[in-house]
Amino acid sequence: MSRIDELIERMCPDGVEYKALGDLFDTRGGYTPSKRNPEYWQDGTVPWFRMEDIRANGRVLREALQYINISAVKRAGLFPAGSIVVATSATVGEHALLEVDALTNQRFTCLTLKRQFADAFMPRFLYHYCFLLDKYCLEHLTQGSFPSVHMPSFMKFQFPMIPLEIQQEIVRVLDSFAELEAELEARKRQYVYYRDKLLAYSHDSSFEWRKLGDIAHIGRGDYITQKGIKPGKIPVILGGTEPAYYHAKCNHAGEGIVISRSGINAGFVTYWNEPIFVSDG
């Protein structure tokens, strides 16, 4: 039994209460200050977050790509640190945790715990739980010129009233996995950097250069349909990231590089050193 299971069995053996998003949070929409007033965009000190900030800096937001002047802030004030901002139009299915007082553009709805629930939740727990809210939003869209969340359904999304000690353990476990994921992503970027650096020889160097057609046998695969497949163990390569299915015959054996030439995976490269059947794609 895990630590979380033990805590649940001890602290809430009969389950937990759920509350609707609209009961737990004060909700406000973001906005874009008028471009006609240059004062709003000069000498900015207020972080103003957009989807570009999530793309550049991840889902925990501290520093913004763009700042606005305090004079551009409406009477309701800033979104407080610890709030969750959820994309409810355009790029639906994204959210972020604010670690600073800030504002967002109109694509986001800000969730700030009501005063009576302020001590009932850890912001990091809400951040992790809102990945379920992201999926829920994608399943509750309205029809229009661009995707937007059906807000009456949005307000009904349910959050569990889990004891803080259990929230803390859940956050500890999920944060550890997030750190591992970040490390793997950093390793991938490091590989790409050194791969490109090591292979970026200049044409002005003393190396001799040859055209691909001079050094390699280049040929297209063979057209085949699923009806023409005879069950076997030979991978059939249609240009995707994995074999499409398996065949009884091969049309290439030994080392080879296969490059997809069309479709969504055009340019995708795989290396093979076993019998394969290469399709005409």
Buried (B, 14 or more C-beta within 10 A) or exposed (E): EEEBEEBBEEEBEEEEEEBEBBBBBBBBBBBBBEEEEEEBBEEBEBBBBBBEBBEEBEBBBBEBEBBBBEEBBEEEEBBBBBBBBBBBBBBBBBBBBBBBBBBBBEBBBBBBBEEEBEEBBBBBBBBBBBEEBBEBBEEBBEEEEEBBBBBEBBBBBBBBEBBEEBBBBBBEBBEEEBEEEEEEEEEEEEEEEEEEEEEEEEEEEEEEEEEEEEEEEEEEBEEBEEEEBEEBEBBBBBBBEEBBBBBEEBBBEEEBEBEBBEEEBEEBEBEBEEBBBBBEB
